[in-house]
Amino acid sequence: MNTRVGLIVPSSNTVAEVDFYRHLPETATLHTARMHLDEVTPDEEAVMLDEHLPGAITDLATLRPDVVVFGCTSAGALRGNASERELIAQIGERTGAQTISVAAAVRNAIAARRAQRVGVLTPYVDALHEQEGLDVVGVRGMGITANAEIGAVEPERIAEFASDEFAGAELELLFVSCTNFRALEARERIEQDLELPVVTSNHAALESVLGELATGVTSAGA
């Protein structure tokens, strides 16, 4: 019996589903619910959480998923860690599934690599950097607000931006944020260019999902 992975993403996200499809095992199926979002700003993400997330959770619950990923890094961190934990508990209660926040998955992935000096690369504007909730050495963003434009940035451009901004920096790890950023495709090149381990939002989320799948969760509705 296939394991059902639910993925909640902003409506304008064009990358997360592709990354998940490419990296989930054949024994897992992916099912997506979307929350309306056009501009990636704190105000727009707050509206997404308050007005559009509840319906996405309700819709996703009807397929009885085994694992659910809340797939928006910045929105997960928007109101702090305590609020994020409440959000994940709410999704888990309403869907009956093991629930993963990308923001929490990122923190776990960084902690697992025991990195202390962390750099952060994002496609975001500065206003969202304050919401990331990480103790970092430096943050560099591309200043993009339109989520469709974020998803359109080529992996080669992401790798070039990483090299331009972090070459020679005294880092132990680079985190590349955003589930709608083609950073997973750029990850290997960035690691080679900077000679550092790299964690991306979708990479960290997939690590968490694969960990849950390894425990042998089975479909509630099977």
Z-matrix of the N, CA and C atoms (Angstrom, degrees):
N
C 1 1.461
C 2 1.526 1 109.30
N 3 1.327 2 117.02 1 129.27
C 4 1.456 3 121.14 2 179.35
C 5 1.522 4 111.43 3 -68.38
N 6 1.318 5 114.78 4 147.74
C 7 1.445 6 122.37 5 174.68
C 8 1.517 7 108.95 6 -90.04
N 9 1.319 8 116.96 7 134.28
C 10 1.464 9 121.68 8 -177.02
C 11 1.522 10 110.47 9 -97.14
N 12 1.317 11 115.10 10 120.15
C 13 1.462 12 121.82 11 178.05
C 14 1.515 13 108.13 12 -106.45
N 15 1.316 14 116.93 13 118.23
C 16 1.451 15 122.08 14 175.76
C 17 1.518 16 110.05 15 -93.38
N 18 1.315 17 116.31 16 141.24
C 19 1.459 18 121.90 17 -179.05
C 20 1.526 19 108.57 18 -131.53
N 21 1.333 20 116.66 19 118.69
C 22 1.457 21 121.86 20 177.40
C 23 1.520 22 108.15 21 -101.11
N 24 1.325 23 116.68 22 118.46
C 25 1.470 24 120.76 23 -176.25
C 26 1.525 25 110.71 24 -133.96
N 27 1.330 26 116.96 25 158.93
C 28 1.462 27 119.53 26 170.12
C 29 1.530 28 110.67 27 -59.30
N 30 1.311 29 116.48 28 147.94
C 31 1.469 30 120.62 29 -174.88
C 32 1.513 31 113.00 30 -60.30
N 33 1.339 32 117.33 31 -27.35
C 34 1.461 33 121.83 32 -176.96
C 35 1.523 34 112.94 33 -90.84
N 36 1.323 35 117.67 34 5.50
C 37 1.464 36 121.13 35 -179.73
C 38 1.525 37 109.77 36 -75.45
N 39 1.328 38 117.10 37 126.12
C 40 1.470 39 122.12 38 -179.75
C 41 1.524 40 112.46 39 -117.32
N 42 1.332 41 117.58 40 2.02
C 43 1.464 42 121.06 41 -171.37
C 44 1.518 43 113.75 42 -111.55
N 45 1.335 44 117.88 43 -41.09
C 46 1.466 45 120.61 44 -170.54
C 47 1.531 46 112.11 45 -58.74
N 48 1.327 47 116.83 46 -46.00
C 49 1.469 48 119.11 47 -179.11
C 50 1.521 49 111.63 48 -60.20
N 51 1.326 50 116.21 49 -39.79
C 52 1.467 51 120.45 50 -179.84
C 53 1.521 52 110.07 51 -62.91
N 54 1.328 53 117.12 52 -47.04
C 55 1.465 54 120.51 53 179.55
C 56 1.522 55 111.39 54 -61.09
N 57 1.327 56 116.52 55 -42.60
C 58 1.458 57 119.31 56 -178.86
C 59 1.525 58 111.44 57 -66.81
N 60 1.326 59 117.37 58 -45.27
C 61 1.457 60 120.33 59 178.44
C 62 1.525 61 111.73 60 -57.28
N 63 1.313 62 115.92 61 -38.67
C 64 1.469 63 120.17 62 -177.08
C 65 1.516 64 113.28 63 -72.10
N 66 1.338 65 117.62 64 -24.28
C 67 1.454 66 119.81 65 -171.04
C 68 1.527 67 115.16 66 -117.70
N 69 1.315 68 118.72 67 -11.21
C 70 1.454 69 119.35 68 175.50
C 71 1.531 70 109.90 69 -73.67
N 72 1.317 71 118.02 70 149.45
C 73 1.466 72 120.05 71 177.07
C 74 1.521 73 111.23 72 -70.00
N 75 1.328 74 116.23 73 163.01
C 76 1.464 75 120.81 74 -178.61
C 77 1.524 76 112.33 75 -64.05
N 78 1.307 77 117.54 76 -19.07
C 79 1.462 78 121.46 77 -179.38
C 80 1.521 79 112.98 78 -81.44
N 81 1.337 80 117.01 79 -1.20
C 82 1.469 81 121.01 80 -179.88
C 83 1.519 82 110.07 81 -116.46
N 84 1.335 83 116.02 82 143.35
C 85 1.461 84 121.63 83 173.51
C 86 1.523 85 108.51 84 -115.49
N 87 1.337 86 115.26 85 149.31
C 88 1.461 87 120.85 86 -175.71
C 89 1.518 88 110.17 87 -111.01
N 90 1.340 89 115.87 88 136.15
C 91 1.466 90 121.78 89 -176.85
C 92 1.533 91 107.97 90 -137.73
N 93 1.323 92 116.43 91 124.07
C 94 1.462 93 121.10 92 -169.29
C 95 1.522 94 112.62 93 -111.72
N 96 1.324 95 115.43 94 139.13
C 97 1.467 96 123.01 95 168.90
C 98 1.523 97 107.08 96 -119.21
N 99 1.330 98 115.98 97 145.22
C 100 1.457 99 119.78 98 -172.27
C 101 1.532 100 111.58 99 -120.87
N 102 1.333 101 114.94 100 144.96
C 103 1.465 102 123.32 101 177.08
C 104 1.526 103 107.55 102 -115.75
N 105 1.320 104 117.41 103 130.07
C 106 1.463 105 119.38 104 -175.71
C 107 1.526 106 110.98 105 -60.45
N 108 1.338 107 115.94 106 127.64
C 109 1.465 108 122.61 107 174.19
C 110 1.518 109 108.41 108 -160.60
N 111 1.328 110 115.80 109 132.65
C 112 1.462 111 121.27 110 176.89
C 113 1.519 112 110.13 111 -114.85
N 114 1.339 113 116.92 112 -57.26
C 115 1.460 114 122.49 113 -179.42
C 116 1.525 115 110.20 114 -97.67
N 117 1.335 116 116.34 115 133.63
C 118 1.460 117 121.06 116 -179.30
C 119 1.526 118 108.94 117 -91.38
N 120 1.321 119 115.05 118 85.20
C 121 1.462 120 123.07 119 177.59
C 122 1.527 121 107.84 120 -133.83
N 123 1.342 122 118.66 121 158.99
C 124 1.457 123 119.94 122 178.81
C 125 1.525 124 113.33 123 -55.51
N 126 1.332 125 117.84 124 -42.35
C 127 1.458 126 120.81 125 -178.63
C 128 1.526 127 111.63 126 -64.53
N 129 1.334 128 116.59 127 -44.59
C 130 1.466 129 119.89 128 -179.39
C 131 1.523 130 111.46 129 -67.80
N 132 1.325 131 117.11 130 -36.12
C 133 1.464 132 119.49 131 178.49
C 134 1.527 133 111.10 132 -68.92
N 135 1.326 134 117.32 133 -34.00
C 136 1.463 135 120.05 134 176.41
C 137 1.525 136 110.55 135 -63.17
N 138 1.329 137 117.16 136 -42.55
C 139 1.466 138 121.07 137 176.33
C 140 1.531 139 110.12 138 -62.40
N 141 1.316 140 116.88 139 -41.86
C 142 1.460 141 120.79 140 179.04
C 143 1.530 142 110.86 141 -58.80
N 144 1.328 143 116.52 142 -45.70
C 145 1.462 144 120.44 143 -178.88
C 146 1.529 145 111.65 144 -65.64
N 147 1.325 146 116.63 145 -43.71
C 148 1.457 147 120.41 146 -173.05
C 149 1.528 148 113.44 147 -80.21
N 150 1.331 149 117.01 148 -36.75
C 151 1.461 150 119.75 149 -172.42
C 152 1.522 151 114.35 150 -103.91
N 153 1.321 152 117.95 151 -30.49
C 154 1.464 153 119.60 152 -171.08
C 155 1.526 154 114.64 153 -111.50
N 156 1.332 155 117.24 154 -25.52
C 157 1.464 156 119.21 155 178.57
C 158 1.534 157 113.05 156 -63.75
N 159 1.328 158 120.39 157 -43.11
C 160 1.468 159 118.84 158 -177.82
C 161 1.525 160 113.68 159 -54.36
N 162 1.329 161 117.70 160 -42.95
C 163 1.459 162 120.12 161 179.20
C 164 1.511 163 112.29 162 -66.86
N 165 1.329 164 117.10 163 -36.34
C 166 1.463 165 120.61 164 178.34
C 167 1.525 166 110.85 165 -63.68
N 168 1.325 167 116.00 166 -40.74
C 169 1.468 168 119.59 167 178.16
C 170 1.528 169 110.39 168 -64.28
N 171 1.325 170 116.51 169 -44.99
C 172 1.463 171 120.98 170 179.56
C 173 1.521 172 111.39 171 -58.65
N 174 1.322 173 116.15 172 -44.95
C 175 1.463 174 120.71 173 179.95
C 176 1.523 175 111.03 174 -63.36
N 177 1.317 176 116.49 175 -46.37
C 178 1.458 177 120.55 176 -176.59
C 179 1.524 178 111.78 177 -65.52
N 180 1.320 179 116.47 178 -33.99
C 181 1.463 180 120.10 179 -178.74
C 182 1.516 181 112.52 180 -61.57
N 183 1.333 182 117.68 181 -26.82
C 184 1.463 183 120.01 182 -176.52
C 185 1.523 184 113.19 183 -66.82
N 186 1.340 185 118.15 184 -21.30
C 187 1.468 186 118.94 185 179.27
C 188 1.528 187 112.41 186 -91.72
N 189 1.335 188 117.12 187 -0.68
C 190 1.465 189 123.38 188 178.43
C 191 1.530 190 111.47 189 54.41
N 192 1.319 191 116.65 190 65.89
C 193 1.468 192 120.26 191 -178.66
C 194 1.525 193 111.50 192 -72.20
N 195 1.323 194 115.23 193 159.10
C 196 1.462 195 121.11 194 175.53
C 197 1.524 196 111.30 195 -90.27
N 198 1.330 197 115.44 196 -39.54
C 199 1.456 198 122.62 197 179.69
C 200 1.523 199 107.35 198 -132.34
N 201 1.333 200 116.37 199 138.48
C 202 1.465 201 120.96 200 176.08
C 203 1.517 202 108.63 201 -125.46
N 204 1.327 203 115.95 202 135.23
C 205 1.461 204 122.19 203 176.25
C 206 1.525 205 108.79 204 -111.87
N 207 1.339 206 116.21 205 124.54
C 208 1.463 207 119.29 206 169.21
C 209 1.514 208 106.38 207 -84.00
N 210 1.342 209 116.42 208 105.27
C 211 1.449 210 122.03 209 -164.55
C 212 1.510 211 115.67 210 -99.40
N 213 1.322 212 117.42 211 53.56
C 214 1.464 213 120.39 212 172.56
C 215 1.518 214 107.56 213 -142.77
N 216 1.318 215 117.20 214 107.60
C 217 1.462 216 121.85 215 -173.37
C 218 1.517 217 111.95 216 -61.21
N 219 1.324 218 116.66 217 -52.96
C 220 1.463 219 120.30 218 -174.49
C 221 1.517 220 112.39 219 -68.27
N 222 1.334 221 117.72 220 -37.65
C 223 1.470 222 119.86 221 178.60
C 224 1.519 223 111.23 222 -68.65
N 225 1.326 224 116.84 223 -33.74
C 226 1.458 225 119.73 224 176.96
C 227 1.517 226 111.84 225 -62.76
N 228 1.334 227 115.74 226 -35.04
C 229 1.458 228 120.42 227 -178.60
C 230 1.529 229 113.25 228 -93.12
N 231 1.319 230 117.08 229 -2.42
C 232 1.461 231 121.67 230 -168.94
C 233 1.530 232 113.50 231 -57.26
N 234 1.328 233 116.86 232 -41.13
C 235 1.468 234 120.86 233 -173.76
C 236 1.526 235 113.18 234 -112.42
N 237 1.330 236 116.11 235 16.47
C 238 1.457 237 120.19 236 175.86
C 239 1.518 238 113.32 237 96.00
N 240 1.328 239 115.05 238 167.41
C 241 1.458 240 121.09 239 -173.93
C 242 1.521 241 113.59 240 -65.85
N 243 1.346 242 116.90 241 -37.49
C 244 1.464 243 119.36 242 -178.94
C 245 1.527 244 110.57 243 -65.19
N 246 1.328 245 116.49 244 -43.35
C 247 1.462 246 120.37 245 177.82
C 248 1.520 247 110.95 246 -64.73
N 249 1.317 248 116.13 247 -37.11
C 250 1.462 249 119.95 248 178.22
C 251 1.529 250 110.61 249 -62.59
N 252 1.323 251 116.69 250 -42.98
C 253 1.476 252 120.17 251 178.60
C 254 1.520 253 110.90 252 -62.41
N 255 1.327 254 117.19 253 -40.24
C 256 1.461 255 120.59 254 177.44
C 257 1.525 256 110.89 255 -63.66
N 258 1.330 257 116.31 256 -41.15
C 259 1.463 258 121.09 257 179.06
C 260 1.520 259 111.13 258 -61.31
N 261 1.322 260 116.61 259 -45.85
C 262 1.461 261 120.61 260 -178.91
C 263 1.522 262 110.59 261 -66.29
N 264 1.315 263 116.98 262 -38.83
C 265 1.466 264 120.15 263 177.45
C 266 1.531 265 110.43 264 -63.51
N 267 1.325 266 116.60 265 -39.96
C 268 1.464 267 120.97 266 178.94
C 269 1.526 268 110.93 267 -63.77
N 270 1.326 269 117.17 268 -45.39
C 271 1.463 270 120.46 269 179.21
C 272 1.530 271 110.27 270 -63.19
N 273 1.327 272 116.54 271 -43.10
C 274 1.451 273 120.22 272 179.51
C 275 1.517 274 112.60 273 -62.60
N 276 1.335 275 116.22 274 -41.59
C 277 1.464 276 120.44 275 -179.77
C 278 1.524 277 111.08 276 -65.57
N 279 1.323 278 117.09 277 -41.47
C 280 1.469 279 120.08 278 -175.29
C 281 1.520 280 113.02 279 -79.44
N 282 1.340 281 117.85 280 -25.56
C 283 1.463 282 120.14 281 -179.23
C 284 1.526 283 112.72 282 -101.29
N 285 1.324 284 117.23 283 -17.31
C 286 1.463 285 120.58 284 -176.04
C 287 1.511 286 113.15 285 71.43
N 288 1.335 287 117.24 286 19.65
C 289 1.462 288 121.46 287 -174.35
C 290 1.522 289 111.38 288 -116.51
N 291 1.328 290 114.97 289 155.63
C 292 1.454 291 120.05 290 166.67
C 293 1.528 292 107.35 291 -62.20
N 294 1.318 293 117.82 292 129.83
C 295 1.457 294 120.59 293 -171.79
C 296 1.525 295 110.95 294 -121.70
N 297 1.317 296 114.43 295 136.66
C 298 1.465 297 122.36 296 -175.67
C 299 1.517 298 108.75 297 -123.75
N 300 1.314 299 116.06 298 131.96
C 301 1.466 300 121.45 299 170.20
C 302 1.516 301 107.98 300 -97.86
N 303 1.329 302 117.25 301 134.51
C 304 1.457 303 119.92 302 178.50
C 305 1.526 304 110.47 303 -60.85
N 306 1.314 305 116.93 304 -41.37
C 307 1.466 306 119.63 305 -178.75
C 308 1.528 307 110.91 306 -59.75
N 309 1.328 308 117.41 307 -43.90
C 310 1.465 309 120.85 308 177.61
C 311 1.520 310 111.06 309 -67.62
N 312 1.332 311 117.04 310 -38.35
C 313 1.466 312 120.68 311 178.26
C 314 1.518 313 110.72 312 -61.37
N 315 1.325 314 116.46 313 -38.04
C 316 1.465 315 120.45 314 177.48
C 317 1.520 316 110.68 315 -63.17
N 318 1.314 317 117.09 316 -47.25
C 319 1.468 318 120.01 317 179.31
C 320 1.526 319 110.57 318 -59.30
N 321 1.326 320 116.69 319 -41.20
C 322 1.464 321 120.45 320 179.56
C 323 1.532 322 111.08 321 -65.50
N 324 1.328 323 116.26 322 -40.80
C 325 1.466 324 119.97 323 -179.14
C 326 1.525 325 110.91 324 -65.34
N 327 1.321 326 116.99 325 -39.52
C 328 1.461 327 120.45 326 178.21
C 329 1.522 328 110.32 327 -67.57
N 330 1.339 329 116.62 328 -43.73
C 331 1.459 330 120.22 329 179.65
C 332 1.528 331 111.41 330 -62.81
N 333 1.340 332 116.51 331 -38.20
C 334 1.461 333 120.15 332 -179.94
C 335 1.519 334 111.66 333 -63.34
N 336 1.316 335 116.87 334 -27.34
C 337 1.467 336 121.26 335 179.00
C 338 1.519 337 112.03 336 -92.49
N 339 1.316 338 116.86 337 1.41
C 340 1.465 339 124.22 338 174.49
C 341 1.533 340 112.06 339 54.35
N 342 1.297 341 115.21 340 37.42
C 343 1.468 342 120.30 341 179.51
C 344 1.526 343 109.98 342 -87.22
N 345 1.313 344 116.72 343 132.32
C 346 1.460 345 122.36 344 178.07
C 347 1.531 346 111.80 345 -104.39
N 348 1.304 347 116.41 346 -39.55
C 349 1.463 348 120.49 347 -178.91
C 350 1.526 349 108.15 348 -100.72
N 351 1.325 350 115.41 349 100.03
C 352 1.461 351 122.23 350 -172.12
C 353 1.522 352 110.06 351 -114.15
N 354 1.318 353 116.27 352 131.65
C 355 1.452 354 122.21 353 170.44
C 356 1.513 355 109.76 354 -100.61
N 357 1.318 356 116.94 355 151.47
C 358 1.463 357 121.71 356 -178.39
C 359 1.524 358 109.56 357 -127.01
N 360 1.314 359 114.82 358 128.51
C 361 1.456 360 122.31 359 174.77
C 362 1.515 361 107.73 360 -115.94
N 363 1.339 362 116.57 361 132.15
C 364 1.461 363 120.45 362 -179.25
C 365 1.526 364 110.37 363 -138.91
N 366 1.327 365 116.33 364 163.34
C 367 1.459 366 119.54 365 170.25
C 368 1.523 367 111.84 366 -87.94
N 369 1.330 368 118.29 367 0.34
C 370 1.451 369 122.91 368 -165.20
C 371 1.523 370 114.16 369 -82.23
N 372 1.334 371 113.02 370 171.83
C 373 1.464 372 121.97 371 166.95
C 374 1.522 373 108.54 372 -83.66
N 375 1.335 374 117.10 373 163.60
C 376 1.459 375 121.47 374 -174.87
C 377 1.527 376 113.23 375 -59.99
N 378 1.325 377 117.70 376 -31.92
C 379 1.466 378 120.50 377 -177.13
C 380 1.521 379 112.16 378 -59.50
N 381 1.325 380 117.37 379 -30.80
C 382 1.455 381 120.08 380 179.23
C 383 1.517 382 112.49 381 -82.56
N 384 1.322 383 117.86 382 -22.53
C 385 1.463 384 119.79 383 179.67
C 386 1.516 385 111.39 384 -61.19
N 387 1.332 386 115.96 385 -33.67
C 388 1.454 387 119.89 386 -179.74
C 389 1.524 388 112.07 387 -66.09
N 390 1.324 389 116.94 388 -18.69
C 391 1.455 390 120.84 389 -175.94
C 392 1.530 391 113.02 390 -94.55
N 393 1.315 392 118.16 391 -5.07
C 394 1.459 393 120.06 392 -173.14
C 395 1.521 394 112.88 393 -66.94
N 396 1.325 395 118.26 394 -28.95
C 397 1.447 396 120.42 395 173.12
C 398 1.521 397 115.09 396 75.90
N 399 1.321 398 118.19 397 22.54
C 400 1.455 399 121.64 398 179.62
C 401 1.530 400 110.20 399 -114.20
N 402 1.345 401 115.73 400 145.64
C 403 1.458 402 121.26 401 173.90
C 404 1.518 403 106.88 402 -88.90
N 405 1.324 404 116.54 403 106.95
C 406 1.459 405 119.68 404 -168.86
C 407 1.527 406 111.28 405 -128.69
N 408 1.337 407 114.23 406 161.60
C 409 1.454 408 121.28 407 177.80
C 410 1.515 409 110.58 408 -78.32
N 411 1.331 410 117.30 409 -42.16
C 412 1.451 411 121.09 410 -179.64
C 413 1.506 412 111.50 411 -159.91
N 414 1.322 413 116.88 412 148.83
C 415 1.461 414 122.87 413 179.37
C 416 1.522 415 108.51 414 -124.83
N 417 1.316 416 115.80 415 132.05
C 418 1.460 417 120.72 416 176.83
C 419 1.529 418 108.83 417 -128.94
N 420 1.325 419 116.36 418 128.46
C 421 1.455 420 120.72 419 -179.22
C 422 1.512 421 111.83 420 -123.63
N 423 1.326 422 116.08 421 155.47
C 424 1.456 423 121.81 422 179.19
C 425 1.527 424 112.93 423 -85.77
N 426 1.332 425 118.00 424 -10.39
C 427 1.454 426 121.31 425 176.17
C 428 1.515 427 115.10 426 76.16
N 429 1.320 428 117.94 427 26.41
C 430 1.465 429 121.85 428 -178.13
C 431 1.527 430 109.73 429 -95.71
N 432 1.323 431 117.57 430 134.59
C 433 1.465 432 120.82 431 177.01
C 434 1.522 433 112.73 432 -108.78
N 435 1.319 434 118.53 433 -33.83
C 436 1.471 435 121.01 434 -179.04
C 437 1.526 436 109.37 435 -72.91
N 438 1.319 437 116.64 436 118.95
C 439 1.462 438 119.62 437 -174.64
C 440 1.525 439 112.19 438 -63.95
N 441 1.336 440 117.55 439 -32.72
C 442 1.460 441 120.05 440 176.88
C 443 1.525 442 110.88 441 -62.08
N 444 1.334 443 116.70 442 -35.37
C 445 1.467 444 120.50 443 178.37
C 446 1.528 445 111.14 444 -71.10
N 447 1.332 446 116.36 445 -35.56
C 448 1.468 447 119.37 446 176.86
C 449 1.523 448 110.13 447 -60.69
N 450 1.327 449 116.37 448 -45.97
C 451 1.455 450 120.25 449 -179.29
C 452 1.509 451 113.94 450 -66.28
N 453 1.323 452 117.14 451 -18.80
C 454 1.462 453 121.72 452 -177.62
C 455 1.524 454 113.34 453 -88.87
N 456 1.330 455 118.37 454 -8.29
C 457 1.472 456 120.40 455 179.77
C 458 1.526 457 109.16 456 -68.32
N 459 1.327 458 116.17 457 125.25
C 460 1.463 459 121.08 458 -177.57
C 461 1.527 460 111.21 459 -71.56
N 462 1.343 461 117.16 460 147.11
C 463 1.470 462 120.24 461 178.65
C 464 1.525 463 113.25 462 -54.19
N 465 1.338 464 116.75 463 -36.84
C 466 1.456 465 120.14 464 179.98
C 467 1.524 466 111.36 465 -61.71
N 468 1.337 467 116.69 466 -38.45
C 469 1.465 468 120.88 467 178.67
C 470 1.529 469 110.30 468 -67.67
N 471 1.312 470 117.23 469 -38.61
C 472 1.470 471 120.52 470 177.86
C 473 1.526 472 110.11 471 -61.98
N 474 1.330 473 116.74 472 -45.39
C 475 1.463 474 120.93 473 -179.91
C 476 1.527 475 110.94 474 -63.62
N 477 1.325 476 116.76 475 -40.65
C 478 1.460 477 120.51 476 178.58
C 479 1.526 478 111.13 477 -64.45
N 480 1.326 479 116.52 478 -42.19
C 481 1.459 480 120.83 479 179.16
C 482 1.526 481 110.27 480 -62.65
N 483 1.336 482 116.61 481 -41.09
C 484 1.465 483 120.74 482 178.27
C 485 1.519 484 110.91 483 -61.03
N 486 1.327 485 116.40 484 -45.16
C 487 1.463 486 119.89 485 179.88
C 488 1.521 487 111.67 486 -65.61
N 489 1.328 488 116.54 487 -42.24
C 490 1.457 489 120.59 488 -179.84
C 491 1.526 490 112.07 489 -62.26
N 492 1.325 491 116.24 490 -40.03
C 493 1.465 492 120.68 491 -172.40
C 494 1.523 493 114.09 492 -89.17
N 495 1.336 494 117.39 493 -26.16
C 496 1.467 495 119.05 494 -171.44
C 497 1.526 496 114.41 495 -122.64
N 498 1.311 497 118.97 496 1.42
C 499 1.460 498 120.23 497 176.89
C 500 1.530 499 109.88 498 -59.23
N 501 1.317 500 116.23 499 127.30
C 502 1.459 501 120.90 500 179.88
C 503 1.506 502 115.29 501 83.40
N 504 1.324 503 118.28 502 -5.82
C 505 1.468 504 120.84 503 179.13
C 506 1.533 505 110.01 504 -70.49
N 507 1.316 506 115.90 505 145.36
C 508 1.466 507 120.80 506 -178.85
C 509 1.530 508 108.78 507 -86.08
N 510 1.330 509 115.19 508 79.61
C 511 1.460 510 122.28 509 -177.70
C 512 1.514 511 110.63 510 -116.89
N 513 1.332 512 114.67 511 158.03
C 514 1.464 513 121.12 512 172.20
C 515 1.526 514 110.97 513 -107.49
N 516 1.337 515 116.09 514 -15.51
C 517 1.466 516 120.82 515 -178.30
C 518 1.519 517 108.64 516 -164.95
N 519 1.334 518 115.64 517 148.02
C 520 1.463 519 120.86 518 173.14
C 521 1.520 520 108.51 519 -116.68
N 522 1.328 521 115.52 520 129.55
C 523 1.462 522 121.73 521 174.23
C 524 1.516 523 108.69 522 -105.21
N 525 1.340 524 116.60 523 126.55
C 526 1.466 525 122.00 524 177.39
C 527 1.523 526 107.55 525 -108.95
N 528 1.315 527 116.58 526 114.25
C 529 1.458 528 122.76 527 -169.75
C 530 1.519 529 112.75 528 -91.76
N 531 1.327 530 115.08 529 156.22
C 532 1.463 531 126.98 530 170.74
C 533 1.529 532 111.54 531 104.65
N 534 1.328 533 115.13 532 125.37
C 535 1.466 534 121.02 533 178.23
C 536 1.522 535 112.65 534 -75.68
N 537 1.350 536 117.00 535 -13.37
C 538 1.460 537 120.78 536 179.19
C 539 1.525 538 111.69 537 -103.11
N 540 1.304 539 116.40 538 22.30
C 541 1.462 540 124.74 539 -178.21
C 542 1.521 541 107.25 540 -114.93
N 543 1.321 542 118.20 541 132.26
C 544 1.462 543 120.37 542 -175.06
C 545 1.533 544 111.88 543 -79.53
N 546 1.323 545 114.10 544 45.39
C 547 1.465 546 120.74 545 -175.14
C 548 1.521 547 112.45 546 -74.49
N 549 1.325 548 117.52 547 -31.08
C 550 1.462 549 118.87 548 179.27
C 551 1.524 550 110.63 549 -61.35
N 552 1.330 551 116.39 550 -36.81
C 553 1.458 552 120.38 551 177.13
C 554 1.534 553 112.23 552 -69.33
N 555 1.319 554 115.96 553 -27.55
C 556 1.466 555 120.97 554 -179.35
C 557 1.519 556 112.75 555 -90.61
N 558 1.313 557 117.24 556 -8.64
C 559 1.469 558 121.74 557 -169.72
C 560 1.526 559 113.18 558 -57.32
N 561 1.309 560 117.49 559 -47.60
C 562 1.464 561 119.93 560 -176.21
C 563 1.521 562 111.32 561 -62.89
N 564 1.333 563 116.82 562 -42.43
C 565 1.469 564 119.49 563 179.82
C 566 1.525 565 110.65 564 -65.38
N 567 1.331 566 117.37 565 -41.16
C 568 1.467 567 119.83 566 -179.96
C 569 1.529 568 109.94 567 -62.39
N 570 1.323 569 116.35 568 -43.25
C 571 1.464 570 119.63 569 178.58
C 572 1.521 571 111.33 570 -59.62
N 573 1.321 572 116.49 571 -40.84
C 574 1.461 573 120.16 572 179.47
C 575 1.523 574 111.41 573 -68.56
N 576 1.330 575 116.85 574 -42.47
C 577 1.457 576 120.55 575 -176.98
C 578 1.526 577 112.10 576 -67.98
N 579 1.328 578 116.33 577 -42.45
C 580 1.466 579 120.43 578 -175.56
C 581 1.524 580 113.14 579 -95.70
N 582 1.336 581 116.41 580 -12.14
C 583 1.468 582 121.93 581 -177.03
C 584 1.519 583 110.88 582 55.95
N 585 1.342 584 113.91 583 47.29
C 586 1.459 585 122.73 584 -179.49
C 587 1.519 586 109.50 585 -137.72
N 588 1.331 587 118.15 586 151.90
C 589 1.460 588 118.55 587 168.11
C 590 1.518 589 110.31 588 -68.73
N 591 1.315 590 116.48 589 144.39
C 592 1.465 591 122.39 590 -178.62
C 593 1.524 592 108.90 591 -126.10
N 594 1.315 593 116.04 592 131.44
C 595 1.462 594 123.28 593 172.96
C 596 1.516 595 107.78 594 -113.65
N 597 1.324 596 118.00 595 132.44
C 598 1.460 597 121.62 596 173.54
C 599 1.523 598 109.07 597 -115.67
N 600 1.316 599 116.36 598 163.81
C 601 1.467 600 120.16 599 -178.77
C 602 1.528 601 111.82 600 -56.92
N 603 1.330 602 116.69 601 -51.39
C 604 1.461 603 119.05 602 -177.47
C 605 1.521 604 112.18 603 -71.08
N 606 1.321 605 116.47 604 -32.33
C 607 1.472 606 120.83 605 175.16
C 608 1.526 607 110.55 606 -60.88
N 609 1.332 608 116.90 607 -47.43
C 610 1.459 609 121.10 608 -179.80
C 611 1.530 610 111.34 609 -65.17
N 612 1.336 611 116.39 610 -42.38
C 613 1.465 612 119.86 611 179.33
C 614 1.521 613 111.14 612 -63.13
N 615 1.316 614 117.13 613 -41.69
C 616 1.461 615 120.44 614 178.74
C 617 1.520 616 111.39 615 -65.21
N 618 1.326 617 117.52 616 -38.21
C 619 1.467 618 119.84 617 175.48
C 620 1.527 619 110.23 618 -57.39
N 621 1.323 620 116.46 619 -44.58
C 622 1.464 621 120.45 620 -179.74
C 623 1.520 622 111.81 621 -66.07
N 624 1.328 623 116.50 622 -43.20
C 625 1.468 624 119.80 623 179.05
C 626 1.521 625 111.01 624 -62.84
N 627 1.314 626 116.90 625 -46.03
C 628 1.468 627 119.72 626 179.82
C 629 1.523 628 111.28 627 -62.65
N 630 1.330 629 116.57 628 -33.14
C 631 1.460 630 119.64 629 174.71
C 632 1.514 631 111.91 630 -64.18
N 633 1.346 632 116.73 631 -41.41
C 634 1.458 633 120.35 632 177.50
C 635 1.532 634 110.86 633 -66.15
N 636 1.328 635 117.04 634 -41.43
C 637 1.460 636 120.07 635 179.97
C 638 1.521 637 111.07 636 -63.18
N 639 1.329 638 116.23 637 -33.07
C 640 1.459 639 120.02 638 -179.55
C 641 1.532 640 112.17 639 -66.81
N 642 1.356 641 116.33 640 -19.96
C 643 1.458 642 119.01 641 178.19
C 644 1.522 643 112.52 642 -80.65
N 645 1.342 644 115.99 643 -8.50
C 646 1.456 645 120.00 644 175.16
C 647 1.503 646 115.18 645 84.46
N 648 1.352 647 118.18 646 34.07
C 649 1.467 648 120.02 647 176.16
C 650 1.512 649 109.64 648 -62.28
N 651 1.327 650 116.99 649 146.33
C 652 1.472 651 121.84 650 -178.97
C 653 1.508 652 110.47 651 -128.48
N 654 1.318 653 115.97 652 156.14
C 655 1.458 654 121.11 653 -173.75
C 656 1.510 655 112.88 654 -63.73
N 657 1.334 656 115.68 655 127.27
C 658 1.457 657 120.65 656 179.25
C 659 1.498 658 111.35 657 -64.37
N 660 1.347 659 116.48 658 -30.18
C 661 1.454 660 119.53 659 -176.33
C 662 1.504 661 113.97 660 -94.99
N 663 1.327 662 118.50 661 5.71
C 664 1.460 663 120.86 662 -176.44
C 665 1.516 664 111.55 663 -71.93
